[in-house]
Amino acid sequence: MNMLSWWQQYAPIVWLLLAIAFAVSEGLTVQLVSIWFAVGAAITAAEAALFDVSWVVQLWTFVIVSAVLLIGTRPIAKNLLHVKKESTNADRFIGQVGVVTDPIDNDLSAGRARVGGLDWSARSSDGADIPAGEKIRVLAIDGVKLIVEPYSKQTES
C-alpha cells in the first residue's frame, strides 16, 4: 500500500484524532487557544470522509476554516468571556487607612501597622520613620509587607 492510498483511507481518522487532541488541549487550557483548530480539524475530517479530495485540499480546508473562525470569532469571544480582575484578600487593603502599632523604621526593617482589623509588617514608601499611633495609607503590598505613607487630608487628593 503506497502512502497516498494509505492517506486516502485513514485521513478522516487522522483529522478526527487531531480534532480530539485540539479539543482536549482547549479543555486543559481554557484560554480559547485551540478550539478553532479543533473545529477546523473536525470539518476537514468530515470533508475527507465524504469527498475524495487530495491531502493538499484537506490541508487548505483545515487552514482556511481555522483561520476564518479564529479571526472572525476570537475578538467576540474574548469580549463575552472577559473576566474582570477581582481584588484578592491582600489587594483590597491598597488605598485603605490604618494606624502604626510599632514604629516604622526601614533601616532596621521594623514596623507594624493595623489596617482593616489585621496586623501587618509595614515599611514606609520613602524610607522615612513613622512613629507609633500615626495614621498611614497603604500604597502597595510587597510580599507580606505593607508599603505605606503618612496619612493626612492632603493625601486624599
C-alpha positions in Angstrom: 0.0 0.0 0.0 1.6 3.3 -1.0 1.5 6.4 1.1 -1.2 8.2 -1.0 -3.7 5.3 -0.8 -2.9 5.0 3.0 -3.7 8.7 3.5 -6.9 8.5 1.4 -8.1 5.6 3.6 -7.1 6.9 7.0 -7.3 10.7 6.6 -10.7 11.0 8.2 -9.4 9.2 11.3 -6.2 11.3 11.4 -8.2 14.5 11.2 -10.7 13.3 13.8 -7.8 12.4 16.2 -6.3 15.9 15.6 -9.7 17.4 16.4 -9.9 15.4 19.6 -6.3 16.4 20.6 -7.1 20.1 19.9 -10.4 19.8 22.0 -8.6 18.2 24.9 -5.9 20.9 24.7 -8.6 23.5 24.8 -10.2 21.8 27.8 -6.9 21.8 29.7 -6.0 25.5 29.0 -9.5 27.2 28.9 -7.9 30.1 27.2 -9.6 30.0 23.8 -6.4 28.9 22.1 -7.2 25.8 20.1 -10.9 25.4 19.9 -10.9 26.9 16.3 -8.3 24.3 15.3 -10.5 21.5 16.7 -13.4 22.7 14.7 -11.2 23.1 11.6 -9.9 19.5 12.0 -13.4 18.2 12.6 -14.7 19.8 9.4 -11.7 18.5 7.5 -12.4 15.0 8.8 -15.9 15.2 7.5 -14.7 16.5 4.2 -12.2 13.7 3.9 -14.8 11.1 4.8 -17.5 12.4 2.4 -15.4 13.5 -0.6 -12.5 12.1 -2.4 -10.1 15.1 -2.1 -6.3 15.2 -2.0 -4.3 15.9 1.1 -3.5 19.3 -0.2 -7.2 20.3 -0.4 -7.7 18.8 3.1 -4.8 20.9 4.5 -6.1 24.1 2.9 -9.5 23.3 4.2 -8.1 23.0 7.7 -6.0 26.2 7.5 -8.8 28.3 6.0 -11.6 27.1 8.3 -9.4 27.5 11.4 -8.2 31.0 10.3 -11.7 32.2 9.4 -13.0 31.0 12.8 -10.1 32.4 14.7 -10.2 35.8 13.0 -14.0 36.0 13.0 -14.9 34.9 16.4 -12.0 35.3 18.8 -12.5 39.0 19.4 -16.2 38.4 20.1 -15.5 35.5 22.4 -12.8 37.5 24.3 -15.3 40.3 24.9 -18.0 38.0 26.0 -15.7 36.0 28.2 -13.8 38.9 29.6 -13.2 38.2 33.2 -13.0 41.3 35.4 -10.0 41.2 37.7 -11.1 40.7 41.2 -9.1 42.0 44.1 -7.6 39.3 46.3 -7.7 39.5 50.0 -4.5 41.5 50.1 -5.3 43.8 47.2 -8.3 45.2 48.9 -6.1 46.9 51.5 -4.4 49.1 49.0 -5.6 52.7 49.5 -7.0 52.0 53.0 -6.1 53.9 56.0 -4.6 52.3 59.1 -2.6 53.1 62.3 1.1 52.3 63.0 1.3 50.0 66.0 5.1 49.6 66.2 7.3 52.5 64.9 8.2 52.0 61.2 12.0 52.2 60.6 13.1 50.9 57.2 16.8 50.9 58.2 16.0 48.4 61.0 13.4 46.5 58.9 11.0 47.2 61.8 7.4 48.4 62.0 3.9 47.2 62.1 0.5 48.7 61.2 -3.1 47.7 61.8 -5.2 48.0 58.6 -8.7 46.6 58.2 -8.6 44.9 61.6 -5.4 42.9 60.7 -1.8 43.4 61.9 0.8 43.8 59.1 4.5 44.3 58.8 5.0 47.7 57.3 7.6 49.8 55.6 7.4 53.5 54.6 7.4 54.2 50.8 10.1 57.0 51.1 12.2 55.5 53.8 11.1 58.0 56.5 10.4 56.8 60.0 6.8 56.8 61.1 6.0 56.8 64.8 3.5 54.6 66.5 0.0 55.9 66.7 0.3 57.8 63.4 -2.3 57.2 60.6 -1.0 55.7 57.4 -2.3 55.0 53.9 -1.4 51.7 52.2 0.2 52.3 48.8 1.2 48.8 47.9 1.9 45.3 49.2 5.3 43.7 48.8 5.0 40.1 49.8 3.6 40.2 53.3 4.7 43.8 54.0 2.6 46.9 53.5 4.2 49.8 51.8 2.7 52.9 53.4 2.9 56.7 53.6 1.8 59.0 56.4 -1.9 59.8 56.1 -3.2 63.3 56.0 -6.2 65.0 54.4 -4.0 66.3 51.6 -3.1 62.7 50.8 -6.6 62.1 49.6 -6.4 64.4 46.6 
